Structures are given as C-alpha cells and as structure tokens.
C-alpha cells in the first residue's frame, strides 16, 4: 500500500487524460504532485480493510469460474480488477455482494458476510444503457438509490426533503445538474453513467463497486468519467473497486490493480503487476506488456475467454 | 335509447343518471379507470404489455365458462386472470423486466385460451350476443353486486400497490441495483403480475377482454409523453383514464355503437393529440444541444 498517492491536477470535467506513466512515482513531468485535494493523512494511509477475499472460488453451471483468489481493498483506495474477457471479473463483484454464492473460501465485505453489509456499498452493475423509451427522469433514478428500497408511499415531510437535498448534492457532485431533469433514456452514455455513479453514492457508501463503468463510452467520456471516479475517491473518501477491460483510462489514478486469472489473482501496484513476467506467470502462457510512446499499455498474447461459457450468462 | 341527446349536457347527464344501470356503469367505469391508470403505468414502465394482454385474454374463457356454469362473469374473469398471473410468474425468467424471452410460450397459451373461450361460448347455446360483450365490452347490465366486487378488488390492489410501489419502480427500471440494495425483485415481480391479473380482470368487465389496453396502455402511455416524473405520471394516467371512461360512457349511452369503440377512440384521440403537441413543442423548441459529458 503506497503511502503517497499519485496525484493529478484536474482542470474540471473533460480535462484530458493524464498521460499514464509506467511508473506513477517517477518524474512527474506533466503532473503536479503534492496534495491536490483534501486527503486526510489517515485516509491516505488506508487502514481499515473494506473487502477481503480469501481463497475463494465460484462455480457456475458446474464449471469453476475461478478459484484460489485472494484480494483485498483498503479504505480510500482506488483499485481496478483487470483480466481478459470472460475470466469472471464481474463475478468477483457479485460474489462479494452476495449476489452469487461462493463454492469455497471466504469473503468479508465491510467486516461482514456477503450480502449483509450492502447498505454500505454502492454498486453499479455492468449494463449497456437505459432503454431509450424509458420516461423516468435522471433525478428519479438517483432518488431511487436514496430511498427506493423503502416500502410505502413517499410521504412529504422532513425525510422526503432530506432525500431530495441528498439527490441535489449528488447530482452537483457528478456534474449532472444540466440534464438530470431529463428522461434518462434520452441521455448520452456518459450522462447516464454519471447519474448512475450518483445513484451508487446515494447512501453514503464507504466502498463503490463499479462494473465496467467506462464500457461503451467514447474516449473523451472515458477520460472524464475516470477523472470523476478518481475525484470521488480522493475527495469523498470512498474506496473504489472498478472492473475494467482496459486499464489505460484509469492507469494514472490507480493505487492498485487486481489481475484475475482462472487459478488465482495477483494484486499490487500497476507497475508491479502489469508486466510481462507477472502476467506470464498468472496465465501460464507467454504474455508481453508493451508501452506505447504516449504511456498507454498494450497487453499482447492475453488468453481469450476460457473454454467454459457460464460466466457470460452469469453477468447478464 | 328512448330519450334523445340534447345540447343541454347537464340535462343529458341528469337524465342518464336517472337510470340505475347507468349509475352502476359510471361507478364501475370510475373504479376500473383508477385501477387501469395506476397499474397500467407500472406495466408500461416494466414493458409487460404482452403479459397484460395475455392475462386479459385468458379472462375471456374464464368469463364464458362462468356464464355457462351460471356464476357471474366477474368471478370468471377474476379467477382465470389470477391463476394465469401465477402461471406466468412461475415461468422461468431471464430478461431485464423478468418477461419477454418466453413470449412464444405465453402466446401459445393465449391462443389456447381464446379457443377454449370459443368452446364455452358454443356449449352455452344462445350466448352469441354475450360473446361480443365479453370480447369488446359493455356497459349494460352492470349490477350493483358487480360494482361491489370491483370496489373490493380495487381496494386490495390499491393498498398493495401503495405498499410496494416504490421498490417496485426501483426493481422495474434498475433490477440489479435494486437487488443489491435489498429489494426482493423476484417476489415483487410475482406480486405485480397478480396485481396486473386482478386489474385486467376488472378492466375487462367494461372494455371486454380484447380492449383492455384502452385503459391499461393508452392513458399511461399518454401520461408518459407529458411528464417523466413518476408521481405526476401516475396522477395524469388516472385522470386520462377517467376522462376516457366518462366521455365514452356518455357517448355510448346516446349512440347505437358499442362502448368499447368509443373508449378506444377517446383514449386514442387523447394519445394522438398529446403526441402531436409534444412533437410540435419539440420542433419549436429545438436548439443546439450543448455537448456534455
């Protein structure tokens, strides 16, 4: 766990992608280091373990998705779960939330069994987008995250006003004020994703679990949403676990990565894990990690989806 | 009709309501409009229109069988619709709204239900005029017992809907997140299908089995064109359904043509009007949309 986080200066929404250096602690030519946001020292140090996966395995449709996986996420961290398509990255999130059972091993989420502490976690499942015909406002989608699980009619009163105030704050936080009142089905992918992040933050979680939030966004939106997630992590003190198939848009923000394989997972800082040697060892097949001139990483020889297909169905 | 239409609408209404059967028709129509507007709104959001239609069609053999065996048609609709709701709920589901993949199975069942209805009609000789009423609706001969049954069904459905409405909306538009937040998504799906079955059965008694969408789809769809706010949409949907039913009953009383026709015509007219107005508003108000992320 690094004691000093790689820090980047953001110039507001839409700021360009930070050139992802291979070494976040190397010379910060284009970036200003030091403390850019209010990051309390104890949080930056990261003490409490929010998610702990121990020797876990998941079996779906009679096939092991993965086994012997160990992983952990500490308070305030920004962690990416990486790996080839079909390796079960989403499954790892779902198993942690108790939405899928473990075949063996143990998961502790916020110190409790899976499914018991979900109120302290904001979850953003993988999706394409809302149906274009859905005539419900973005504000309502965020509001459902606040009190959508409550029974009975929403009675006007103090609780209702508080919920509305929370929604306004969250919409401001993700910069969605300009379009949150419009029907969510008519918004762009990036706009929807920002509202869904606001929804995931609705109950003041200590941990955000995001499943491919950059999927199906164009490059400027990928950069902007990645920057937003990083800002939430630093400024709101919310740890983030994010499933990604491409590490590059978030590489400059990450504290650690968890690289998932069928027979286990390897975690560490990006420059420790995303190397030819480490990935070759994890997948048991020759893999090369190349660095493009702009700092982007290219993984060559990554195994295709494993022979079993159960995971495809499990994530739908 | 023995008394003709005059342009004095107040007199017309007074004269119409002097008939007990018309008062019953308006009471029944009001009850099913409220039910259809509310439950239909959720049905449209959940994209379960096909389920709603199937439930209503299954009500047809139920009503025909009940008439043949000498029960009231109302009990036939209700019994068959509720059983059908439970059967559909028991079908394996995968889709986002928990419905859709098995549409072929449901469609097959729907066809069989219509066929069975035809059999019951044939078994009950001399029922031919009644067939029209069961399929396309009627406002004649609604008894105060029937109104009472409708009111009881409506009360139960509305109470349940008030309790589950918010989590149901959550589960309808955001299934996975709702589930992670502790909403019993699967159970709510079953509960909603039962509510939809009861509503389809109730609405069928005015609109007939084939025209339930006049109250289950048209008013909610029109409301959703006007507002994207859930609370306003629900209220508006009920208002539109009420207007459609009242106007249709009024016209049907003074015209020789069936109430089902007038009801769909009024509801469809409101929909077209709204769609036209909102299209025009969008054309007028179109301006370059700022690029946002």
Interface residues (C-beta under 8 A of the other chain):
Chain A: X13 X14 X97 X99 X118 X119 X121 X123 X124 X125 X127 X130 X131 X134 X135 X136 X137 X140 X141 X144 X145 X147 X148 X149 X150 X151 X152 X153 X154 X178 X179 X182 X183 X188 X190 X191 X194 X199 X200 X203 X220 X221 X224 X225 X316
Chain B: X45 X47 X94 X162 X163 X164 X165 X166 X167 X169 X170 X173 X174 X176 X177 X178 X179 X180 X181 X182 X183 X224 X225 X227 X228 X229 X230 X233 X290 X292 X293
